[in-house]
Amino acid sequence: MQRFVAIIVIAAAASALGACTSTAPQEGAPTAAPTSAMSEAQWPMYNGTYAATRYSSLNDINNANVGALKRACTLKLNEGGAFQAGPVIVAGVAYVTTMHDTYAINATNCRLLWRAIYKPSGLEVFNTNRGVAFDGGRLFRDTEDAHLIALDAKSGSTVWNVQAADSSKGYFLSAAPIVWNGKVYAGTAGADWGARGRMMAFDESSGARDWSFDLIPTGTEYGSQSWGRASSTVTGGGSTWTSYSLDPQTGELFVPVGNPAPDFSGDYRPGANLFTDSLVVLDANTGALKWYYQAVPHDTHDYDIGAAPALITTKGGKNLVVFGGKDGYLYALDRASHGLVYKVPVTTIKNEDRAPTIKGAHVCPGWVGGVEWNGPAFDPASNEIFVGANDWCGSYTLAEVRFVAGKFFTGGTFIPDPYQGAHGWVTAFDADTGAVVWKDKTIGPALAGMTPTAGGIVFTGDLSGMFYAFDAASGRELYKYQTSGAMAGGVVAYDENGKEYVIADSGNVSRSIWAGSSGQPTIYIFSR
């Protein structure tokens, strides 16, 4: 039987984590989590709000005083490995996840309030969890054996646990869910294992599945004709990797969809291969398709749309949805006409239309390049979109296409260029035109969350472990701090008792291909 075990830790933040037998939260835990919408100073989901702009209205830390920023506290987490979660902040408590663990942490002093450990019942396909969503006193998260879990935010105890897919067939769940109108939205991952993706909605109270939408259409479903070989849809791919966006006024759910499978062998699956590498917009109440935009038809380079888009209104009055892809571009679509407004590069682009060959094709960006699981952020005051990206090329080579359930299904190999040549870009764009306002070359790939604030600051981090505060107007680096490990997760600004804090993940070790990935998952909290 699947279960979460709530463990209450009473040691100080600087001490080693340890468990006691008490089942009540320690002093300092919230007595009751809010059930209404969070204030602007709170962060109840992966990207802060349904619009996923990641903008904070706080200005206690600003471009005049950010140089005085200090590390307030740190907390090293028990479980090592991938650390790409986006912290959620509710009523003075930070909630963060690793592969198996969910932590509740005092958001001002890093004191651990509780830790819940997931005990899987099925095959665990991958090792990454991107975080929780909060609503109604509960936390909602995914698991690597394809379960969706509801936890009590006060104690960490399990409220319900449902199996969303069969992990023995390559399915798992890694994206941070979002919650709206009594529904929890979560989609499957596993495209690189030949799993056929789907997006789902579950009842918030019971976990019962409300609706499901196939991201790889078959039969008479719209888009099935885009697969020239119908049998290839069985292993067609189409993952949701990170999180989602939603417009409460229109009831539109925005779902970013990843690569087709096999990843590199296009001849195996002729056609455009809908809805892979697409932004799919569904009716959040029914799961019906409303519209879509395919960024990379017939992808042979694993160019996922892996991060949630931002829903923005520009100073020029344009209502746009903006997103980044692993193909190295920032896209802006008109939300009324669904047409492309602009498409601009965020990293080095080279041989993007060159398909893999037996001898190898050198392409930029490579398999882990471009915009990964943290997408664009938007500052309405400056009318700027901020994007972090990975500048890293490599060679794609074809190989035999052979499907084995639960194993990688790529139809080839990818050999990256030496990691020493990889770096990142943080780029600011004019939201109306897509013109570059400024760009900064970071030491390591810029994969961490981007958070602009009303203080004229943009906070982020990179795989070298550097935490940055940029001036939003000029791009000047106003503050840097070297953390203990690679930064690839969330960076969040929030208020507690009238004081602004910034929380950041450090210590991501997720893929051997990233030689720069290092450290033990650790929470850093900064303040003035």
Secondary structure, DSSP 8 states (H G I E B T S, - for coil): --EEEEEB--S-TTS----BS--S--TTS-SS---S---TT-B-STTSSTT----B---SS-TTTGGG-EEEEEEE-S--S------EEETTEEEEE-SSEEEEEETTT--EEEEEEEE--S----------EEETTEEEEE-TTSEEEEEETTT--EEEEEE-S-GGGT-B--S--EEETTEEEEE-B-GGGT---EEEEEETTT--EEEEEESS--TTSTTGGG-SSGGGGGG-B----S--EEETTTTEEEEE---BSSSS-GGGS-S--TTTTEEEEEETTT--EEEEEESSTT-SS-----S--EEEE-TT--EEEEEE-TTSEEEEEETTT--EEEEEESS--BSTT---BSS-EEEBS-TT-BS-SS--EEETTTTEEEEEEEE--EEEEE------TTS---SEEEEE--GGG-EEEEEEEETTT--EEEEEEESS---S--EEBTTSEEEEE-TTSEEEEEETTT--EEEEEE-SS---S-EEEEEETTEEEEEEEE-----TT-TT--S--EEEEEE-
